[in-house]
Amino acid sequence: MNLSELIHAAGAIDGWDAKSDKDIDIKGLSLDSRTIEPGFLFAALPGETVHGKDFVTKAVALGAVAILSDQPLTGLDIPVLVTADPHRALAKMAKTFYPQQPENLLAVTGTNGKSSVVEFLRQIWQDVGRDAAAIGTLGITTQDDRAALGYTTPDCIRLHQVLQELAVSGVQDCAIEASSHGLVQRRLDGAKFTAAGFTNLTQDHFDYHEGFEDYFAAKQRLFLELLPEQAPVVVNVDDAFGASLAKKCQRAGLDVWRIGWSGEQIKLLEIQPELEGQQLQIRVQGTEFSVALPLVGEFQAANALLALGLALRTGVAEQQAVAALSKLSGVRGRLELVALTADKVPVLVDFAHTPDGLQKLLQSVRAHTQNRIILVFGCGGDRDPKKRPLMGEIAKKYANLVVVTDDNPRTENPKLIRAAILNSLPNAREIADRKQAIQAAIEMSQTGDLIVVAGKGHEQGQIVGNTVFAFDDADAIRELVEQD
């Protein structure tokens, strides 16, 4: 593809004169100097800790023929394209370089529930015979395959590569998780979305965002900047931020559906918890349905209804979409029943790593046990430290027995992370080794109890310092239960 075509797609850029400069054939795009090949354009963008300009020399040595950046770079005899918003420019270039995408592309944002909603939506589409995919924290999921991505929202180049691959393979419907980082960093700005959904907004990523206002503003970009006029939007209005967003979307001319206990188009009327799921009574556009949802937890009911709303907004027939809810499979690491101990105690794994997520998790499982909730959890290092005592308070209030352990301490002292949690939990046990903490929970459990291991969910590694050690909560649980 010619460089001039990419520049035209990106908009206002300095450093190139179409009349006098010779056009260049661009073979590929990359943000990572280590992956540059001859003929590539290298995007030297500002990051959280380093700037891509520091790697320009390496990129040129590997064959880069053009540079995109936010500032002029001297001493180079290849075009240096300069723009005030290089992240957005790169997203537009990526879309032009990889122009194909599934015909129906939806995005879901919010703090908790994104992974479940996009996967539930994919399953509903699949159930009615549509070739569908989901992209997010769990990777790229299709009916036949799952591949890792590394980030909730991949960089814009990888995103458009994936979208084109899916489109070429015949996928027509795709749901993608839209993280706040991805929205702020313009990773999604090149995509053409047909609809969007919102789950909730609670405290998270305050190491990155300045507070709730900044965090909410990032989420709103999806609806107020990236959707076409009159696009369908489905919002969980039981969440206060969701209720506010629904009003803003309506004022912006978007076609809003409100779902939840306070919903209008889809209203939750009643929940009856059962051992391995729940019976829902819902009203959809004036018609009542009874649904046997094979998922535990009220928040999973909310996630399922958001997926239902998005399915209906994308043309799935009402009866078919509602019927598909009874066939949903839970997402790995999201309130996943991993094993039963010798005493028939369920051991669940969940990704809850925010105060609100942990509270909703514990409140949800309370309805599924008459005895004690035993909780194993920790908090991640190099992340918002303010949530640690809050999560300790929540654990104290909603769990009967708590074992505080390490999550992903990263470069922080794990003992100090545990101490911040334990300030609110004087009666909790402290066991640094995560596997030993899970073992302790199993040993203290009795028939009728329920064990929840929270924080890491589907993750298959534990980050200590700058090293990732192989560790999977579910694998550890299965091994310990087999030994019990």
N, C-alpha and C positions, 0 to 999 in steps of 0.2 A: 504494500500500500504506500502511496506517495505521502511524504511529510506534509505537503500542502493540504491534503485532505484531512489529516489529523488536526492541523492548525485551524482549518476552517470550522471543524466540529467544536474545537475547544473555545473559540471566541477570541476576545482581545488578548493578543500576545505580542510582546516586543521581541526583537532579535531576528526577525525574518521579514524579508521584503519579497513578495511574490513576483514583482516585476524584474528584480535584478538577481535574486539568489537562485542558484541551481536547485532544482527539486531533487529529493533523495528518496530512494526506495527503502522503506522501513520494514524490516523482517520480523520485528517483535517489540514488545514493551516490557520493561521491568523496573521494579522499585528496589531490587536487591542487586548490588553490583556483582555479587558472586554468581549470579545466573545470567549475566550478560553474554550474548553471543554476537558474532559479527553481523552488523546491520541493525542492531537494536537501538531503540531510544531509551535512555536511562532517565528516570524521574528522580532527581535529587531533591527530595522534599524534606521539610522540617519535621522532626519527630519529637517524641516526648523527652528523649535523653540525648539523641545525636541528630545531626543534620546530614542529609544525603550528599551535600556538597563535599564532605570530607572523603567521599569514596569515588569522586569523579575521575581522578587519575587512574584508579584501578579499572573503572568501567571503560574508559577510553582505551586502555591497554588491551582489554578483552574484545574490543571491536565496536564499542558504542559509536554511532554516527550522528547522534543529536542528544542534547541535554534539555530537560525541562526542569525549571527551578523557580523559586520566588525571588531570586536576586541574581544580578549579573555575575558572571564568572569569567575571569580574564585568563589569557595565556592558552586558549584553546583554538584550534583551527577547524572546529566543527560548530554547527549552529547551536547557540544557547538560547533557548526560548524562555522568556521571563514573563511571569504573570503574578498578580497579587494573590490569586487563589489557585495555586498549582494542583491542589487536591481535586478541586472541581474540574479543572482543565483535563487532568489525567482520566477522571471518570468518563468524561465526554469522549476522550480519545479511545479509551478502552471499549466503549460502546460502538464506536465507529470501526475499530479494528476487528471486533467480534460482534457483528451486527445482529445475529439471530438470537432470539430468546423465546421461551414458551409463550404461546399466544395469551395465556391467562397467568399473570404474575402478581401474586399478593404478598404483602409484607405484614408482619405482626410485631408490635413493639410493646414495651412495658417492662417492669422489673422482674416479675415472676410469671412463669407459665408459658413463655414464648415457645420453648422446645416442645411442650406437650401440645399446644394449639396447632403448630404447623404440622406436627406428625399426625394428630387426630384428623386434621383437614385432609392430609394426603390419604389417610386410610378411608375416609368417606368418599373421596373422589375415586379411589381404587375400587371400593365396594360397588359403585354404580357403573364400573366399566371404563373409567377414564384413566389414561396413562398419566401418572402424576409423580411429583417429586417434592421433597422437603429439603431445605438447606438451613443449617444452623449449627448450634453447639455440638450436636451429635454427628455432624458431617453432612454428606449428601446421601439422602435416602430415597431409593426408588423401590418398586415392587420386588426387584430381584437382587438389589445390591445396596451396600452402604460403604462409603469411603470417607476417610478423615479429611478435615479441612484445617484444623488448628485454631480457628477463631470463630466466635459466634457469627460475626459478619466478616467474610473474607475480604482481602483488599480488592479494589475495584477491577484490577486486571484479572485476578483469579476468578472473581465473581462472573465476569462476562465470558471468560473461557468456559466456565461450568455451564452457564446459561446456554451458550451456543452448542456445547456438547449435548445437553439435554434436548434442545430443540431438534438437532439433527437426528437424535435417536428416536424421536417421535413423541416426546413428552409435550403435552399441551397445557398442563396445569402445574404450577409450581408455587409453593409457599415458602417464604424466606423469613428468618428471624432478623429483625432490624435492631441492633444494639445501639445504645446511645453513643458509644465510641464511633461506631460505623457511620452514624448520622452526622456527628460533629465533623468527622474526618472526610465527609463527602463521598464515602465509598459507594453509596447507592445512587448518587446523583445522575448517573448515566442510564439507569434502568427505567423502563416504562411500565409503571405499575397500573393495574386495573382496579385494585381495591386494597383496603388495609384494615387491620384490627388492633385494638388496644386492650391489654389485660388489666394492668394496675400500675401504680407508682408508689414505691416505698423506698426507704433509705438504703442506698447502695452506691458504690462508685464515687463516694464523696472524697476519695483521694484524687479523683479526676475532675469532678464537677464541684463548683463552689457552694452548692446547696440545692435545696429542692427547686428553687426557681430556675436555676441554670439547668438542672437535670430535666425538668419538665419541658423547658424550651427546646432541648435537644430532641426529645421524643416528638414534640409537636411538628418538627420539620417534616417528618414523614407525611403528615396529613395536610399541612398548610402550604408546603413548598413542592412536594414531589408527586402529588396526585393530580390528575386532570380534573377539570371542573365537573361537578355532579357525580364524581366517582363514589361508589358504594363504600361506606365505612361502618364497621361494627364495633361498638364500644361497651365495655363492662361498666355500667353506671352505678354499681354498688360501691365502686371506688370513687372517692371524692374528686380525684384528679380526672378520672374518666368522665364523671358528670360534667365537670368544667370543660373538658375537651369536646364532649358531644355538642355543647352549646357553641363553642368556637367553630367547630366543623360545620354546623348548620348555618352559622352566619357567613361562612366562607363559600356557601353554595354546594357543599357536599351532601350526599344522600345518606343520612345517618340512621342506623338501627341501634336501639338501646336494648341491652340484654342484662339479665340478672334478676335478683329478687325485686329490684325496682325497675325492671325492664318494661318496655312497651311492646316492641315487636316480638321479642322472645322473653317470656316471664317465667321465672322459677317459682312454683307454687308450694312444693313440699318435697322433703327429702326423708327417706326412711333408710338408715344405715343397716347394712347386712354384713356378714362375716367377710365376704370377698367382693363386696360392691355396695350398691345403693339403688333404691327404687326412687325414681324422680317423677314428679307430676309437673308438667310444663304446659304453657300456653304459647302456641306459635301462630301469630297473625290471627288470633281469635279462636283457634282450634286447640282443644286440650288433648294431650298425649300422656300415656304412662310409659316410662322408659326404664328398663332394667339395665343400669349402667354398670359394667363389670370393672369399676374402678373405685378405690377407696378414697374418701376425703371430699369435703364440700368444695374445696378449691378445684378439684378435678372436675366436679360438676360444672363449675364456672368455665373452666377451660373447654370442656366438651360443648357447652352451649355457644361459646364464642366461635368454635370451629363449625358448629351447626349453622350459625348465622352467616359465616363467610361462604359456606357451601351453598346455602340458599341464594346468596347474592351473586353466585357465579353459575346459576342455572340448574343446580341439582333439584329435582322434584322433591316437594315437601315430605311426602310419605317415605320416599327412598332415603332421604337424608336422616330423618328421625329414626328409621329402622336401623340404619348403619351404626347409630350410637350404641346399640346393644352388642355390637361386635368389636368395639374398640379394644385394642391392646395397649397396655400402659407403655410409656417410654422408659427405656433403660435408665435406672438411677433416679426415677421420679416416682416416689412412693411405691417402690418396687418390693414386692414380697419375695425375698431371696431364699428363705429356708424356714423350716420349723425345727426347733430344738427337740431333744429327746422327750422333754416335758410338754411338747406341742405348743411352745411359745413362738409366735410369729416374729421373724427378724426382718425389718424393713430398712431399705436404703433410700435416702432422699438427698437431693442437691441443695436443700434449704441452707442458705448461707447469709441471709439477711435477717434482721429482727422480725420483720413482718412475715417473711417466709417461714421462719422457725415457729412463730406463734400460730400461723394458720396450719402448719403441719401438725403440731401437737394438739390443737383444738380439733382437727379433723380426725385424728386417730383415736381420740378419747371416746368417740361414739362407738368404736369397734372393740373396746375392751372394758370389762367390768372391774378389772384389778389395776395393777400398777403399770405406768409407762416408765420404762427405763431408757434414758437418753444418753447416747455417746456423741459428743461433738467437740469441735474446736473452732478457731477462727484463723483465717489466712493472714500471713504476714505481708508487709508492704501494701496493705489495703487499709481502708478507712478504720482507724483505731477506735473511733467513737462508738461503733456498733458493738464492741466486745462486752462492756458492762451491760448494755441493753439486752444482749442475747443471754447473758447470765441471769438477769432479772426474769426474762421470759421462761428460761429453763426452770428456774426456781418455782415459778407460779404454775406452770402447766405440766411439768414432769414430776414423778414421785421419787425417782432415783436418777442421779446424773453422774456420768464419768466424763471429766474434761480431759481432752487429749490434744494431740497436734493435728492440724489440718495441713496446709501448705505453708510452713513458716517462712519460706523464701529466705531473705537475708536478715530477717529480724531474729532476736533471741527468743526461741520458742517458750522458754520458761516465763519470760515477761508477758508474752501473749496470754498464756494460761493464767497468769496472776491477775491480769486485767479482767478476765472472765470470773475467776474465783472470788474476787472482791464481792461479788453479788451472790456467791454460792458457797457459803462457809461449810456446808455439810456435804459437798460434792467430793467424789474421789478424783484424784489427779494421777493420771497414768500417761506419761509422755508417749510411749510406744502405742501406735494406733491399734495394731493387731492385739496387743495385750489388753488394751482398753476394751475392745470388743469381747475378748475372752472373759474378762471380769464381768461384763454385763450378762453374758450367757450364764456364768456360774452363779450369779446372784438372782437369776430369774426363777420364777415358779409358775406352775400351771395357771393359766388365766392372765398372766402378764403379757406385755407387748414390748419389744425392743425396737428402738429407732436409732439408726446410725446416720447422722446428718452431716451435710456440708460438702461432700465430695461427689456424691451421686455416681455418675457414669465414669468419672475420671479413672484412668489406669496408671497414674503416676503420682508420687508425692514429691513436691519441690522443697528441697532443703538446701539453703544457700543458692547456688546457681546450678545445682545438679538435680535431675529428675530421676528418682528411684522408682522402679516398678512397684506399684501397689494398687490394688483394686479392692474396695470395701466388700463387694459381693463375693469375690474369690476368697478373701480372708474369712468371711462368714461361713461359706460352704465348707471350707477346710476345717474350721473349728467345730462346726456342727457334726461333721463326719467323725471327728476325733472324740466327741463328747460321749 
